Amino acid sequence: MQILSEGQCIKHGQYGFGIVTASDVERTTIDFDSVGSKKFVTTLMMMELVGEAPEHHVKPRRRSKKAAATAAARVAAGGRS
């Protein structure tokens, strides 16, 4: 694997689509839509290069653990609001 440029879009088999945030000969950091930021050993990465980053990448907001617990408690109590 080569050193990637910051902003390039990639596709990883497990984590899906992401954007390169930093890359050098040892480590590459990628910000994935679904799981957040991950670091990889550059020489061992198995990814598909998709293209350049979109102009205005909008990262989906993740629900906090507290909000998820509150929602689960409501469902368990029989309500859905």
SULGI-V188319 format. One record per pair of residues at least 4 apart in sequence whose C-alpha atoms are under 6 Angstrom apart, sorted by the first residue. I is the first residue (numbers start at 1). GAP is how many residues later the second one is. D is the distance in whole Angstrom. If there is no record, write none. Layout:
BEGIN
i = [I/I]
gap = [GAP/GAP]
d = [D/D]
END
This chain:
BEGIN
i = [1/3/3/4/6/6/6/7/7/7/8/8/8/8/8/9/9/9/9/9/9/10/10/10/10/10/11/11/11/11/12/12/17/18/18/18/19/19/20/21/21/22/22/23/23/26/26/27/27/27/28/28/28/29/29/30/30/31/31/32/32/74/75/75]
gap = [42/20/21/19/14/15/16/12/13/46/11/12/43/44/45/9/10/41/42/43/44/7/8/38/39/40/5/6/36/37/4/35/15/13/14/15/11/12/10/8/9/6/7/4/5/15/16/13/14/15/11/12/14/9/10/7/8/5/6/4/5/5/4/5]
d = [6/6/6/6/5/5/6/6/5/5/6/5/6/4/5/6/5/5/5/5/5/6/5/6/5/5/5/4/6/5/5/5/6/5/4/6/5/5/4/6/5/6/5/6/4/6/5/6/5/5/6/5/5/6/4/6/5/5/4/5/6/5/5/6]
END
